[in-house]
Amino acid sequence: MASACSVPISSYPYPLKARANTDRLASPHSLPHFPYSRRQHRAGSLSAGNQARDLEYEVWKWRTRLSFFPFFIKRKSREVLKQELLEAIEPLDRGAAATPEDQERVDQIARELEAVNPVKEPLKSDFLNGKWELLYTTSRSILQPQRPKFLQPFGKIFQAINVDSLRAQNMETWPYFNQVTANLVPLNSRRVAVKFDTFKIGGLIPIKALGSGRGQLEITYLDEELRVSRGDKGNLFILKMVDPSYRVPF
């Protein structure tokens, strides 16, 4: 037998007044007095107006009960969310194969993980120091999706950060082996301004960065093995720790 909340309103045997009457019911205090009994209701001796008010009461009662349900929903653990995030990005070729639907799903899981971030001031944490491997990004400048497939970067990409020296380094591997180093300027305990200083073409030929080579980066989730960051252009970056002892060169 279906419960009262699973029965569509249209199936009730008596008329319902304007929907506005149910929408305005914020509490039982706004309901009219019900001077009749349920026996009278079952006997069909009530007027259409009283029947409609009774239905309003039933609707309000179930809305009130349902409104308490979110308090009993158990939040997923960090480990479960991390696993879901890694599984979601695994087939996406570091983001190059992600559809808009894939990007939306990854972003949603990342936001759930960010909500349980255990490190509230990542720029003061030793977890941040070392070399990180990029697992996923929405940045077109990194993925280069406009290039033919064989010209896109398909080797591993790393980013290193050292908090004590406020230095950062991005490193491509095959086929370009480009590198760039940058100075970091803390804006708060989670966000830094990034000012690039030197590019290395093929990892060998140094070129001074132009004055326009700058941006911002916010660390939104951090633990000893996973980092989630967001750039000032709205791009998402998900990285895993591969070498906590690595030092960024000056």
Phi, psi and omega per residue, in radians:
M1 nan 2.241 -3.090
A2 -1.172 2.539 3.077
S3 -1.357 2.904 -3.072
A4 -1.080 -0.607 -3.074
C5 -1.340 -0.232 -3.134
S6 -1.664 -0.070 -3.127
V7 -1.575 2.132 -3.140
P8 -1.070 2.565 -3.107
I9 -1.037 -0.585 -3.095
S10 -1.132 -0.267 -3.107
S11 -1.522 -0.107 3.127
Y12 -1.153 2.486 -3.025
P13 -1.395 0.020 -3.129
Y14 -2.271 2.756 -2.987
P15 -1.227 2.642 3.074
L16 -1.953 2.275 3.110
K17 -1.226 -3.071 -3.067
A18 -0.877 2.435 -3.118
R19 -0.950 -0.533 -3.117
A20 -0.996 -0.493 -3.121
N21 -1.136 -0.642 3.127
T22 -1.408 -0.611 -3.110
D23 -1.157 -0.471 -3.079
R24 -1.489 -0.039 -3.080
L25 -1.410 1.746 -3.137
A26 -1.605 -0.409 -3.118
S27 -2.761 2.863 3.136
P28 -1.141 -0.297 -3.139
H29 -1.218 -0.364 3.141
S30 -1.548 -0.013 -3.135
L31 -1.459 2.605 3.055
P32 -1.225 2.789 3.089
H33 -1.217 2.443 -3.118
F34 -1.894 1.633 -3.046
P35 -1.450 0.113 -3.076
Y36 -2.006 2.850 -3.101
S37 -1.758 2.875 3.084
R38 -1.197 -0.436 3.058
R39 -1.099 -0.755 3.083
Q40 -1.073 -0.681 -3.135
H41 -1.084 -0.818 -3.130
R42 -1.135 -0.561 -3.134
A43 -1.311 -0.157 3.109
G44 1.309 0.393 -3.074
S45 -1.628 0.064 -3.106
L46 -1.541 2.697 3.077
S47 -1.321 2.882 3.116
A48 -1.068 -0.635 3.138
G49 -1.120 -0.771 3.125
N50 -1.170 -0.631 3.097
Q51 -1.096 -0.724 3.136
A52 -1.132 -0.705 3.117
R53 -1.147 -0.616 3.106
D54 -1.131 -0.697 3.103
L55 -1.139 -0.698 3.080
E56 -0.996 -0.746 3.135
Y57 -1.098 -0.762 -3.141
E58 -1.103 -0.726 3.119
V59 -1.090 -0.809 3.126
W60 -1.053 -0.730 -3.099
K61 -1.081 -0.776 -3.134
W62 -1.244 -0.606 3.060
R63 -1.086 -0.710 3.141
T64 -1.121 -0.755 3.135
R65 -1.112 -0.768 -3.113
L66 -1.160 -0.525 -3.101
S67 -1.146 -0.317 3.133
F68 -1.529 -0.234 -3.049
F69 -1.038 -0.747 -3.105
P70 -0.978 -0.465 -3.132
F71 -1.197 -0.324 -3.090
F72 -1.805 0.018 3.103
I73 -1.365 2.155 -3.099
K74 -1.377 2.204 3.120
R75 -1.256 2.449 3.126
K76 -1.156 2.578 3.122
S77 -1.291 2.841 3.113
R78 -1.058 -0.715 -3.099
E79 -1.129 -0.688 3.112
V80 -1.144 -0.768 3.138
L81 -1.137 -0.696 3.102
K82 -1.081 -0.742 3.134
Q83 -1.133 -0.733 3.113
E84 -1.084 -0.703 -3.130
L85 -1.150 -0.799 -3.136
L86 -1.122 -0.671 3.107
E87 -1.182 -0.614 -3.123
A88 -1.208 -0.632 -3.070
I89 -1.584 -0.265 -3.048
E90 -0.947 -0.781 -3.087
P91 -1.522 0.145 -2.958
L92 -1.711 0.186 3.074
D93 0.899 0.912 3.116
R94 1.096 0.276 3.136
G95 1.885 -0.264 -3.101
A96 -1.166 -0.508 -3.115
A97 -1.744 0.161 -3.063
A98 -1.370 2.305 2.997
T99 -1.457 2.917 3.041
P100 -0.960 -0.621 3.112
E101 -1.175 -0.699 3.081
D102 -1.077 -0.791 -3.129
Q103 -1.068 -0.704 3.134
E104 -1.136 -0.730 -3.133
R105 -1.159 -0.774 3.118
V106 -1.080 -0.750 -3.141
D107 -1.089 -0.686 -3.140
Q108 -1.138 -0.772 3.118
I109 -1.134 -0.703 3.123
A110 -1.070 -0.694 3.131
R111 -1.156 -0.652 3.071
E112 -1.118 -0.680 3.119
L113 -1.212 -0.699 3.110
E114 -1.054 -0.551 -3.126
A115 -1.182 -0.333 3.123
V116 -2.026 0.498 3.129
N117 -0.997 2.121 -3.099
P118 -1.405 -0.283 -3.095
V119 -1.937 1.798 -3.043
K120 -1.376 -0.402 3.134
E121 -2.226 1.335 -3.011
P122 -1.084 -0.499 3.140
L123 -1.240 -0.117 3.058
K124 -1.876 0.139 -3.043
S125 -1.841 2.428 3.050
D126 -1.205 -0.325 3.110
F127 -1.024 -0.469 -3.056
L128 -1.299 -0.461 -3.048
N129 -1.253 2.363 3.043
G130 2.214 -2.971 -3.105
K131 -1.765 2.240 -3.132
W132 -1.991 2.466 3.048
E133 -1.680 2.301 3.125
L134 -1.317 2.105 3.124
L135 -1.719 -0.513 -3.050
Y136 -2.814 2.477 3.016
T137 -2.686 2.779 3.005
T138 -1.805 0.069 -3.075
S139 -1.282 2.057 3.105
R140 -1.221 -0.538 -3.139
S141 -1.164 -0.442 3.078
I142 -1.530 -0.796 -3.062
L143 -1.320 -0.491 -3.126
Q144 0.879 0.938 -3.071
P145 -1.181 -0.279 -3.137
Q146 -1.336 -0.280 3.123
R147 -1.409 2.740 2.976
P148 -1.008 2.647 -3.043
K149 -0.939 -0.704 -3.058
F150 -1.292 -0.193 3.099
L151 -1.769 -0.069 3.089
Q152 -1.362 2.601 3.093
P153 -1.160 2.092 -3.125
F154 -2.104 -0.064 2.982
G155 -1.416 3.062 -3.140
K156 -1.159 2.599 3.084
I157 -2.130 2.326 -3.095
F158 -2.113 2.694 2.963
Q159 -2.349 2.246 3.110
A160 -1.981 2.512 3.107
I161 -2.384 2.352 2.976
N162 -2.172 2.025 -3.056
V163 -1.239 -0.668 -3.065
D164 -1.135 -0.624 3.128
S165 -1.700 -0.100 -3.108
L166 0.929 0.867 3.110
R167 -2.154 2.622 3.096
A168 -2.433 2.748 -3.111
Q169 -2.618 2.300 3.009
N170 -1.870 2.365 -3.055
M171 -2.355 2.060 2.985
E172 -1.552 2.663 2.963
T173 -1.931 -2.452 -3.048
W174 -0.932 2.353 0.111
P175 -1.762 -0.011 -2.958
Y176 -1.788 -0.589 3.135
F177 1.014 0.533 3.103
N178 -1.305 2.665 3.102
Q179 -2.426 2.701 3.004
V180 -2.556 2.396 3.061
T181 -1.960 2.752 -3.043
A182 -2.640 2.706 2.960
N183 -1.660 2.546 3.141
L184 -1.955 2.364 3.086
V185 -2.093 1.908 -3.126
P186 -1.080 2.304 3.055
L187 -1.781 -0.535 2.972
N188 -2.775 -2.880 -3.057
S189 -1.334 -0.072 -3.125
R190 -2.184 -0.370 -2.983
R191 -2.084 2.452 3.084
V192 -2.256 2.593 2.898
A193 -1.512 2.400 -3.079
V194 -1.985 2.146 3.101
K195 -2.114 1.878 -3.111
F196 -1.240 2.445 -3.137
D197 -2.059 -0.631 -3.092
T198 -2.456 2.314 2.987
F199 -1.837 2.549 3.015
K200 -2.156 1.966 3.131
I201 -1.369 2.179 -3.088
G202 1.148 0.256 -3.133
G203 1.319 0.094 -3.037
L204 -2.195 -0.730 -2.990
I205 -1.639 1.919 -3.112
P206 -1.415 2.424 3.088
I207 -2.371 2.261 3.105
K208 -1.165 2.388 -3.140
A209 -1.272 2.563 3.057
L210 -1.261 2.829 -3.112
G211 -1.098 -0.369 -3.128
S212 -1.416 -0.092 -3.105
G213 -1.393 1.428 -3.122
R214 -2.688 2.885 3.121
G215 -3.005 -2.882 3.097
Q216 -2.362 2.657 -3.137
L217 -2.453 2.308 3.093
E218 -2.029 2.219 3.077
I219 -1.527 1.920 -3.024
T220 -1.746 -0.298 3.032
Y221 -2.600 2.428 -3.138
L222 -2.663 2.279 2.850
D223 -2.476 -2.934 -3.027
E224 -1.244 -0.203 -3.085
E225 -2.289 -0.196 -3.092
L226 -2.429 2.469 3.084
R227 -2.357 2.398 3.024
V228 -2.086 2.258 3.139
S229 -2.320 2.723 3.095
R230 -2.293 2.339 -3.128
G231 -1.576 2.969 -3.101
D232 -1.268 -0.195 3.065
K233 -1.690 0.170 3.084
G234 1.550 0.078 -3.113
N235 -1.382 2.569 3.141
L236 -1.831 2.421 3.112
F237 -2.279 2.275 3.094
I238 -2.170 2.173 -3.031
L239 -2.352 2.679 3.051
K240 -2.069 2.558 3.137
M241 -1.267 2.322 3.105
V242 -2.149 -0.410 -3.134
D243 -2.702 1.630 -3.103
P244 -1.221 -0.192 -3.118
S245 -1.625 -0.094 -3.056
Y246 -1.170 2.436 3.115
R247 -2.037 2.349 3.117
V248 -1.341 2.266 3.141
P249 -1.252 2.678 3.074
F250 -1.500 nan nan
